[in-house]
Amino acid sequence: MRVAVIPARGGSKRIPRKNVKLFCGKPMLVWSVEAALQSGCFDQVIVSTDDVEIAEVALRNGAQVPFMRPKALSDDHTGTTAVITHAINWVTGQSQKPDQVCCLYPTAPFVSPFDLSYGLTVLTDTGADYAFSVTSYAFPIQRAIRITDSGRVAMFNPVHFDTRSQDLEEAYHDAGQFYWGQADAWLQNKMIFSAASAPVKLPRYRVQDIDTPEDWLQAELLFKVINQNKGNAP
C-alpha cells in the first residue's frame, strides 16, 4: 500500500493562508493534490491539517482528510517527520499498514505526476530508505563568499580562488517538493539526508521555494512562462 501525505497546517506567518491562497487560479494546495492523484502511485492521498478550510479545499479536490491533525503537531516547531509518522500510525490503525509513504509539500506547484512516479521508481530500484527531489546549485558553492563583520568579503574556501568552475564538483540541494520513504524509515525517524537516500534530480527552472511574498510572485511568473511554453509546443 502506498500513501501520499500532504502536510498543510493552517498557520503561516510570512504568507497568511498560504496553503489555500490562489496560485495561478487554484488554491496552492490543489496543485499538489492533483499531481498526486494523476500520478497513479497512491492508494490514498491524505491531507494532514488542523484547519477546517484547508480540509474542505482538500476534500473538494479529491484528497482524503480522515483525521484532523492534533494541535501538538501543528505548531511552528513540529518537524515534518513527526507529522508523517502520525499519519502512518493512523492508517496502520485502520489495519492498512503502508509500505511506502510520500511526503508531498502543499506548496509545490511545480511538482509533476511524472516526478512522483519516477521518485517511486528510484526508491524501489535502489532499495533506499528515501528518495527525494534535489536540484543543482546555479553557482559553484566552493567559490561562495561571505560578508565579514567589518563589511568586507572573504571566501569560504580560498583554496578554490583559482580553480575553474568546470573543474569543481557539482553540488545539489533539497528541492523541497517531495520525499518518498519506506514506511519503516519514517517510523524509525531515520535521517533523510544520508547515504541511505537516493536523489531525484529536477531541473532548476522547476524549483522555487515559496516562503515570502517575493518568492510567491517569482513562482507565479515562472509557472506562467513554463505553462505558456507548453501550450505553444508543437
BAFI-3210 file (N, C-alpha, C; in Angstrom, 3 decimals, decimal comma, padded with zeros to 6 digits):
// residues 234
n [1|2|3|4|5|6|7|8|9|10|11|12|13|14|15|16|17|18|19|20|21|22|23|24|25|26|27|28|29|30|31|32|33|34|35|36|37|38|39|40|41|42|43|44|45|46|47|48|49|50|51|52|53|54|55|56|57|58|59|60|61|62|63|64|65|66|67|68|69|70|71|72|73|74|75|76|77|78|79|80|81|82|83|84|85|86|87|88|89|90|91|92|93|94|95|96|97|98|99|100|101|102|103|104|105|106|107|108|109|110|111|112|113|114|115|116|117|118|119|120|121|122|123|124|125|126|127|128|129|130|131|132|133|134|135|136|137|138|139|140|141|142|143|144|145|146|147|148|149|150|151|152|153|154|155|156|157|158|159|160|161|162|163|164|165|166|167|168|169|170|171|172|173|174|175|176|177|178|179|180|181|182|183|184|185|186|187|188|189|190|191|192|193|194|195|196|197|198|199|200|201|202|203|204|205|206|207|208|209|210|211|212|213|214|215|216|217|218|219|220|221|222|223|224|225|226|227|228|229|230|231|232|233|234]
n.u [000,846|000,533|000,946|000,237|001,127|000,158|001,302|-000,349|-000,755|-002,702|-001,485|000,453|002,828|004,463|003,337|000,186|-002,374|-001,320|-001,490|-004,012|-004,287|-004,867|-003,092|-002,046|-004,711|-005,741|-006,297|-003,293|-002,628|-004,024|-002,611|-000,649|-002,247|-003,587|-001,419|-000,553|-002,809|-003,013|-000,695|-001,016|000,184|-000,674|-002,569|-003,948|-004,471|-003,693|-004,466|-002,946|-004,029|-004,796|-006,768|-009,946|-010,847|-008,775|-009,066|-011,584|-011,085|-009,252|-010,821|-012,789|-011,317|-010,534|-008,793|-008,194|-009,281|-008,969|-008,637|-008,230|-005,395|-003,639|-003,330|-000,882|000,867|000,914|002,231|004,768|007,140|007,099|008,408|008,546|008,767|007,532|004,883|004,356|004,804|002,711|000,527|001,050|000,791|-001,893|-003,146|-002,226|-003,547|-006,016|-005,866|-004,329|-001,502|000,920|003,333|005,141|005,585|004,863|005,885|004,506|004,869|002,588|003,019|004,109|003,874|005,149|005,624|005,333|003,167|004,781|007,275|006,705|006,038|008,441|010,086|009,176|010,001|012,801|013,128|012,307|013,900|016,511|016,575|016,663|016,264|014,982|013,844|014,301|013,456|015,869|017,946|020,398|022,902|023,092|025,482|028,931|029,365|031,763|033,081|031,885|031,231|031,443|030,146|032,050|032,301|033,402|032,481|033,698|034,718|035,050|036,288|034,688|036,069|039,067|041,049|040,067|040,113|041,453|040,538|039,003|035,539|034,358|035,872|035,163|033,358|029,945|027,261|024,353|021,031|018,268|015,168|012,731|010,167|009,091|009,256|009,846|009,510|010,393|007,937|008,748|011,159|010,364|008,943|010,943|012,330|014,529|017,352|016,898|018,686|021,120|023,465|021,790|019,815|018,374|018,817|016,414|016,619|015,847|015,215|016,584|014,863|012,366|012,124|011,352|011,488|008,865|008,434|008,207|006,464|007,777|008,965|006,638|005,553|007,614|007,480|004,897|005,179|007,157|005,848|003,734|005,129|006,352|004,095|002,866|004,706|004,472|001,955|002,463|003,997|004,901]
n.v [-001,198|002,198|005,530|008,979|011,771|014,935|017,571|020,154|022,647|025,198|027,566|030,228|032,556|034,395|034,372|034,773|032,308|030,613|027,989|027,778|030,004|031,597|030,425|031,052|030,704|028,548|027,181|026,972|024,459|022,650|022,097|020,258|018,165|017,403|016,570|014,345|012,649|012,298|010,943|008,258|006,688|006,194|004,667|006,034|009,500|011,698|014,564|016,147|018,109|020,858|022,572|023,782|025,025|024,383|021,619|021,376|022,373|020,459|018,109|018,762|018,616|016,038|014,772|012,938|013,487|012,080|012,496|015,077|016,985|016,785|019,478|019,519|018,757|020,784|023,181|025,798|024,516|021,824|019,063|017,774|014,973|013,985|014,587|013,021|010,491|010,383|010,271|007,827|006,053|006,419|005,440|002,804|002,008|001,551|-000,935|-001,091|-001,104|000,977|000,519|002,102|005,593|008,863|012,039|014,931|018,222|020,953|023,304|023,107|023,752|023,186|020,516|017,427|014,792|012,863|013,258|012,333|009,659|008,763|009,163|007,172|004,937|005,261|004,941|002,249|000,789|001,282|000,442|002,173|004,015|006,445|008,555|011,569|014,859|016,807|019,547|021,219|023,577|026,889|028,167|027,480|026,143|026,018|028,308|030,261|033,334|035,279|037,983|039,876|040,815|043,305|044,408|043,669|041,232|037,632|034,491|031,339|029,056|029,610|028,233|027,546|029,742|030,123|027,990|026,576|026,916|024,764|022,691|022,069|020,107|019,347|020,616|019,886|020,697|020,293|020,121|020,628|019,541|016,788|013,730|010,576|007,643|004,593|003,115|002,138|003,471|006,121|005,743|004,952|007,223|007,781|009,462|011,738|013,075|011,355|008,635|006,587|007,449|008,318|010,431|012,410|013,967|017,269|019,819|023,124|025,202|024,394|024,537|026,195|027,837|028,860|031,062|033,713|036,805|037,787|035,494|034,150|035,762|035,515|032,775|032,487|033,969|032,467|029,993|030,638|031,263|028,798|027,170|028,549|028,169|025,425|025,291|026,370|024,504|022,298]
n.w [000,000|-000,834|000,175|-000,023|001,840|002,563|004,204|005,648|007,454|009,190|010,101|008,951|008,746|007,236|004,677|004,818|005,168|003,263|002,157|001,024|-000,475|-003,590|-006,337|-009,426|-010,238|-008,764|-005,469|-003,633|-002,460|-004,064|-006,403|-005,639|-004,697|-007,065|-008,679|-007,233|-007,392|-010,159|-010,715|-010,262|-008,394|-005,820|-003,197|-001,337|-000,921|001,350|003,197|005,789|008,238|010,455|010,056|009,211|006,809|004,998|005,023|003,815|001,225|000,354|000,358|-001,540|-003,820|-004,240|-002,446|000,633|003,975|006,600|009,288|011,749|012,299|015,378|017,794|019,061|017,117|015,331|015,518|015,154|015,576|015,151|013,471|010,078|009,908|012,224|011,699|009,439|010,516|012,380|010,602|009,308|011,451|012,001|009,668|009,786|012,047|011,040|010,079|007,741|006,952|005,538|002,860|001,348|001,742|000,742|001,432|000,471|-000,252|000,330|-000,961|-003,565|-006,464|-008,840|-008,979|-010,693|-011,977|-013,215|-011,953|-009,370|-009,867|-010,973|-008,793|-007,061|-008,501|-008,329|-005,569|-005,142|-006,960|-006,131|-003,535|-001,431|001,690|001,516|-001,178|-002,649|-003,936|-005,607|-006,643|-008,694|-007,576|-008,840|-008,997|-008,359|-005,183|-003,897|-004,425|-003,017|-001,258|001,765|003,762|005,880|009,413|009,368|007,090|004,762|002,240|002,180|001,139|001,523|000,949|000,289|-001,088|-003,510|-005,159|-007,602|-009,028|-011,829|-012,669|-014,031|-013,188|-010,673|-008,311|-008,879|-006,945|-004,976|-003,780|-001,487|-003,063|-002,012|-002,585|-002,661|-000,731|-000,948|000,995|002,721|004,757|007,260|007,582|007,979|010,384|012,092|012,303|010,663|009,266|006,585|004,895|004,070|003,478|002,927|001,323|-001,868|-004,755|-006,567|-009,375|-010,345|-012,805|-012,471|-013,173|-012,460|-009,771|-006,834|-003,871|-001,719|000,376|001,037|000,157|-002,113|-003,139|-003,849|-005,914|-007,827|-008,304|-009,409|-011,788|-013,103|-013,290|-015,023|-017,359|-017,958|-018,424|-020,478|-022,504|-022,777|-023,872|-026,344|-027,533|-030,256]
ca.u [000,000|001,297|000,166|000,790|000,717|000,408|001,188|-000,816|-001,370|-003,328|-000,657|001,503|003,002|005,019|002,312|-001,024|-003,262|-000,543|-001,879|-005,264|-004,215|-004,907|-001,844|-002,375|-006,103|-006,179|-005,663|-001,957|-002,665|-004,654|-001,612|-000,030|-003,275|-003,810|-000,244|-000,567|-003,891|-002,727|000,488|-001,428|001,089|-001,124|-003,853|-004,593|-003,840|-004,181|-004,017|-002,870|-004,224|-005,532|-007,538|-011,205|-010,903|-007,847|-009,694|-012,671|-010,469|-008,677|-011,902|-013,444|-010,423|-010,250|-007,940|-008,867|-008,913|-009,602|-008,445|-007,704|-004,108|-003,659|-002,674|000,504|001,669|000,540|002,874|005,905|008,344|006,924|009,069|007,758|008,777|006,520|003,570|004,227|004,681|001,336|-000,364|001,297|000,194|-003,348|-003,516|-001,957|-004,616|-007,186|-005,477|-003,853|-000,138|001,559|004,686|005,882|004,840|005,472|005,560|004,416|004,570|001,427|003,465|004,999|003,079|005,925|005,756|004,553|002,876|005,940|008,283|006,303|006,157|009,858|010,624|008,861|010,900|014,130|013,073|012,216|015,013|017,777|016,489|016,981|015,278|014,242|014,210|013,696|013,769|017,025|018,343|021,774|023,142|023,382|026,853|029,726|029,373|033,152|033,573|030,993|031,861|030,619|030,443|032,615|031,790|033,942|031,892|034,490|034,336|036,011|035,845|034,554|037,139|040,038|041,880|039,462|040,051|041,933|040,017|037,972|034,218|034,076|036,675|034,632|032,274|028,619|026,588|022,886|020,304|016,896|014,258|011,565|008,897|008,557|010,178|009,387|010,238|009,830|007,153|009,544|012,178|009,680|008,588|012,182|012,924|015,838|017,720|016,631|019,927|022,121|023,896|020,714|018,822|018,706|018,318|015,561|017,088|014,910|015,871|016,475|013,762|011,124|012,297|011,240|010,965|007,817|008,388|007,942|005,673|008,623|009,035|005,335|005,479|008,552|006,966|003,761|005,688|007,838|004,823|003,005|006,013|006,505|002,860|002,656|005,567|003,868|000,836|002,968|004,831|004,292]
ca.v [000,000|003,444|006,665|010,337|012,618|016,340|018,282|021,508|023,265|026,491|028,704|030,677|033,949|035,278|034,456|034,295|031,358|030,229|026,712|027,907|031,229|031,272|030,449|030,842|030,306|027,452|027,179|026,392|023,054|021,830|021,654|019,045|017,115|016,934|015,820|013,044|011,833|011,991|010,083|006,862|005,972|006,119|004,107|007,109|010,822|012,245|015,884|016,248|019,527|021,239|023,732|023,366|025,492|023,563|020,304|021,465|022,504|019,156|017,167|019,157|018,354|014,618|014,199|012,463|014,103|011,127|012,936|016,425|016,872|017,314|020,763|019,298|018,548|021,840|024,457|026,178|023,766|020,408|018,666|017,034|013,537|013,702|014,661|011,843|009,343|010,407|009,801|006,392|005,338|006,470|004,495|001,461|001,729|001,106|-002,264|-000,908|-000,592|001,353|000,055|003,319|006,819|010,052|013,359|015,884|019,528|021,603|024,500|022,599|023,771|022,720|019,063|016,800|013,371|012,085|013,342|011,457|008,278|008,455|009,073|005,834|004,010|005,404|004,349|000,790|000,200|001,438|-000,117|003,236|004,361|007,597|009,150|012,899|015,787|017,691|020,288|021,698|024,999|027,603|028,672|026,563|026,521|026,087|029,670|031,181|034,338|035,812|039,361|039,837|041,804|044,619|044,857|043,220|039,899|036,544|033,233|030,218|028,119|030,371|027,354|027,400|031,033|029,997|026,772|026,831|026,431|023,462|021,672|021,870|019,125|019,950|020,438|019,863|020,988|019,802|020,915|020,979|019,156|015,524|012,799|009,195|006,895|003,362|003,435|001,862|004,517|007,242|005,393|004,872|008,567|007,741|010,724|011,802|013,457|010,376|007,721|005,628|008,128|008,459|011,700|012,511|015,254|018,138|021,000|024,289|026,106|023,906|024,512|027,530|027,952|029,879|031,399|035,145|037,347|037,890|034,128|033,834|036,472|034,896|031,448|032,639|034,397|031,315|028,994|031,082|031,140|027,373|026,620|029,192|027,480|024,117|025,484|026,702|023,411|021,637]
ca.w [000,000|-000,944|000,668|-000,064|002,958|002,277|005,481|005,333|008,626|008,924|010,464|008,033|009,150|006,206|003,641|005,501|004,479|002,078|001,561|000,266|-001,285|-005,010|-007,090|-010,841|-010,426|-007,894|-004,152|-003,747|-002,090|-005,100|-007,380|-005,109|-004,682|-008,437|-009,136|-006,560|-007,961|-011,564|-010,827|-010,200|-007,487|-004,442|-002,792|-000,602|-000,894|002,608|003,632|007,242|008,557|011,657|009,616|008,577|005,419|004,221|004,891|002,835|-000,096|000,023|000,063|-002,794|-004,952|-004,384|-001,402|001,834|005,253|007,508|010,667|011,914|012,976|016,746|017,998|019,472|015,910|014,387|015,831|014,313|015,921|014,840|012,239|009,093|010,187|013,244|011,044|008,586|011,418|012,898|009,541|009,110|012,585|011,863|008,614|010,311|012,998|010,280|009,551|006,370|007,103|004,266|002,560|001,020|002,034|000,146|001,961|-000,644|000,313|-000,283|-001,693|-004,613|-007,692|-009,990|-008,969|-011,762|-011,762|-013,637|-010,897|-008,273|-010,339|-011,106|-007,439|-006,564|-009,195|-007,729|-004,229|-005,189|-007,709|-005,415|-002,197|-000,477|002,710|000,999|-002,465|-002,570|-005,018|-005,449|-007,834|-008,577|-007,339|-010,080|-008,920|-007,538|-003,765|-003,416|-004,646|-002,311|-000,395|002,852|004,146|007,226|010,371|009,029|005,846|003,618|001,776|002,377|000,570|002,446|000,595|-000,508|-001,899|-004,839|-005,847|-008,975|-009,650|-012,824|-012,257|-014,627|-012,525|-009,328|-008,222|-008,829|-005,657|-005,059|-002,543|-001,385|-003,888|-001,198|-003,204|-002,150|-000,075|-000,871|002,012|003,248|005,957|008,455|007,717|008,622|011,755|012,876|012,300|010,018|008,619|005,150|004,211|004,471|002,425|002,671|000,487|-003,288|-005,291|-007,750|-009,878|-011,053|-013,383|-011,591|-013,524|-011,862|-008,317|-006,268|-002,510|-001,628|001,793|001,189|-000,958|-003,303|-003,669|-004,453|-007,193|-008,760|-008,650|-010,330|-013,092|-013,690|-013,596|-016,207|-018,515|-018,267|-018,980|-021,778|-023,463|-023,025|-024,786|-027,684|-028,035|-031,399]
c.u [000,882|000,400|000,935|000,248|001,132|000,211|000,845|-001,528|-001,870|-002,430|000,413|001,666|003,479|004,077|001,031|-001,889|-002,618|-001,079|-003,179|-005,325|-004,160|-003,542|-002,180|-003,751|-006,617|-005,586|-004,336|-001,946|-003,126|-003,644|-000,943|-001,018|-003,468|-002,639|-000,220|-001,620|-003,561|-001,539|000,114|-000,602|000,421|-002,486|-004,656|-003,775|-004,457|-003,614|-004,087|-002,936|-004,956|-006,582|-008,767|-011,263|-009,985|-008,442|-010,791|-012,130|-009,912|-009,754|-012,574|-012,611|-009,885|-009,339|-008,806|-008,364|-009,549|-009,459|-008,035|-006,431|-004,178|-002,898|-001,201|001,427|001,431|001,177|004,094|007,128|008,249|007,562|008,168|007,669|007,714|005,120|003,338|004,049|003,272|000,364|-000,202|000,642|-001,320|-003,807|-003,327|-003,041|-005,909|-006,919|-005,028|-002,427|000,484|002,931|005,595|004,973|005,596|004,968|005,630|004,014|003,408|001,790|004,490|004,254|003,820|006,081|004,855|004,245|004,058|007,018|007,961|006,448|007,621|010,518|010,360|009,762|012,303|014,164|013,122|013,411|016,333|017,760|016,799|015,905|014,372|014,717|013,524|014,238|014,942|017,228|019,732|021,818|023,522|024,833|027,660|029,803|030,792|033,725|032,673|031,790|030,873|031,033|030,881|031,987|032,275|033,400|032,694|034,017|035,457|035,425|035,698|035,688|038,159|040,894|041,347|039,382|040,442|041,421|038,916|036,640|033,945|034,875|036,187|033,470|030,927|027,954|025,080|022,282|018,889|015,977|012,956|010,230|008,325|009,673|009,500|010,180|009,578|009,092|007,973|010,640|011,580|009,457|009,813|012,925|014,338|016,101|017,434|017,902|021,045|022,474|022,831|019,606|019,319|018,107|017,373|015,821|015,997|015,680|015,620|015,257|012,417|011,236|012,250|010,691|009,917|007,595|008,021|007,058|006,487|008,798|007,763|005,216|006,386|008,040|005,806|004,234|006,352|006,832|004,079|003,852|006,144|005,254|002,479|003,479|005,052|002,745|001,272|003,785|004,136|003,789]
c.v [001,249|004,635|007,954|011,089|014,046|017,121|019,752|022,113|024,664|027,680|028,997|032,165|034,857|035,440|033,901|033,413|030,820|028,975|026,771|029,206|030,849|031,457|030,089|030,201|029,186|027,650|026,422|024,886|022,145|021,323|020,358|017,883|016,539|016,121|014,432|012,129|011,393|011,038|008,608|006,029|005,545|005,438|005,133|008,390|011,559|013,636|015,911|017,719|019,688|022,292|023,296|023,795|024,666|022,182|020,325|021,574|021,162|018,167|017,481|018,774|016,924|013,981|013,694|013,236|013,235|011,489|014,403|016,317|017,478|018,640|020,598|019,083|019,653|023,184|024,680|025,294|022,280|020,085|017,841|015,553|013,162|013,693|013,429|010,596|009,247|009,855|008,296|005,587|005,335|005,451|003,060|001,048|001,295|-000,240|-002,180|-000,371|-000,264|000,704|001,237|004,523|007,996|011,295|014,338|017,240|020,205|022,843|024,094|022,580|023,271|021,200|018,466|015,357|012,488|012,083|012,367|009,990|007,866|008,335|007,711|004,792|004,053|004,722|002,830|000,161|000,253|000,778|000,891|003,360|005,487|007,919|010,514|013,822|016,682|018,463|020,862|023,183|025,661|028,074|027,722|027,006|026,650|027,495|030,713|032,150|034,740|037,252|039,342|040,903|043,213|045,147|044,515|041,835|038,898|035,287|032,187|029,218|028,826|029,503|027,233|028,718|030,904|028,743|027,127|026,214|025,031|022,325|021,370|020,882|019,837|019,623|020,574|020,269|020,426|020,718|021,244|020,639|017,882|014,646|011,430|008,495|005,569|003,706|003,225|002,907|005,759|006,946|005,335|006,204|008,563|009,067|010,657|012,134|012,520|009,502|006,681|006,229|008,272|009,756|011,503|013,901|015,984|019,302|022,222|025,149|025,622|023,760|025,946|027,431|029,062|030,181|032,858|035,622|037,475|036,527|033,779|034,477|035,825|033,540|031,551|033,041|033,233|030,251|029,363|030,942|029,678|026,831|027,286|028,502|026,080|024,226|025,787|025,603|022,721|020,252]
c.w [000,000|-000,617|000,435|001,136|002,638|003,577|005,251|006,538|008,295|009,185|009,434|008,245|008,017|005,015|004,262|004,596|003,204|001,395|000,768|-000,529|-002,766|-005,654|-008,535|-011,001|-009,552|-006,499|-004,224|-003,501|-003,233|-006,121|-006,920|-005,094|-006,079|-008,964|-008,517|-007,168|-009,383|-011,726|-010,858|-009,241|-006,184|-004,282|-002,005|-000,746|000,289|002,826|005,156|007,625|009,875|011,336|008,820|007,115|004,528|003,993|003,832|001,414|-000,551|-000,395|-001,264|-004,011|-004,978|-003,368|-000,256|003,044|006,335|008,985|010,631|012,750|014,385|016,863|018,352|018,285|014,876|014,690|014,937|014,510|015,598|013,498|011,339|009,440|011,213|012,645|010,169|009,438|011,991|011,859|009,302|010,228|012,496|010,819|009,096|011,299|012,339|009,610|008,094|006,387|005,743|004,111|002,252|001,249|001,435|000,850|000,793|-000,087|-000,417|-001,094|-002,750|-005,950|-008,922|-010,023|-010,048|-011,402|-012,148|-012,564|-009,772|-008,658|-010,441|-009,735|-006,816|-007,207|-008,603|-006,360|-004,295|-005,897|-006,952|-004,047|-001,110|000,601|002,211|-000,420|-002,504|-003,651|-004,658|-006,751|-007,607|-008,245|-008,663|-010,143|-008,045|-006,083|-003,229|-003,587|-003,978|-001,444|000,702|003,111|005,604|008,119|010,055|007,704|004,616|003,189|002,052|001,754|001,670|002,209|-000,289|-001,424|-003,330|-005,610|-007,320|-009,683|-010,641|-012,378|-012,773|-013,993|-011,105|-009,355|-008,114|-007,496|-005,842|-003,719|-002,634|-002,195|-003,165|-001,828|-002,605|-001,610|-000,009|000,224|002,318|004,541|007,226|008,670|008,387|010,105|012,660|012,918|011,724|009,308|007,118|004,385|004,670|003,283|002,088|001,801|-000,945|-003,827|-006,472|-008,323|-010,664|-011,672|-012,509|-011,908|-012,984|-010,348|-007,806|-004,853|-002,493|-000,151|002,041|000,033|-002,245|-003,961|-004,431|-005,832|-008,223|-009,224|-009,630|-011,724|-013,814|-014,126|-014,880|-017,470|-018,937|-018,952|-020,299|-022,838|-023,775|-024,038|-026,209|-028,308|-029,207|-031,024]
res [m|r|v|a|v|i|p|a|r|g|g|s|k|r|i|p|r|k|n|v|k|l|f|c|g|k|p|m|l|v|w|s|v|e|a|a|l|q|s|g|c|f|d|q|v|i|v|s|t|d|d|v|e|i|a|e|v|a|l|r|n|g|a|q|v|p|f|m|r|p|k|a|l|s|d|d|h|t|g|t|t|a|v|i|t|h|a|i|n|w|v|t|g|q|s|q|k|p|d|q|v|c|c|l|y|p|t|a|p|f|v|s|p|f|d|l|s|y|g|l|t|v|l|t|d|t|g|a|d|y|a|f|s|v|t|s|y|a|f|p|i|q|r|a|i|r|i|t|d|s|g|r|v|a|m|f|n|p|v|h|f|d|t|r|s|q|d|l|e|e|a|y|h|d|a|g|q|f|y|w|g|q|a|d|a|w|l|q|n|k|m|i|f|s|a|a|s|a|p|v|k|l|p|r|y|r|v|q|d|i|d|t|p|e|d|w|l|q|a|e|l|l|f|k|v|i|n|q|n|k|g|n|a|p]
***
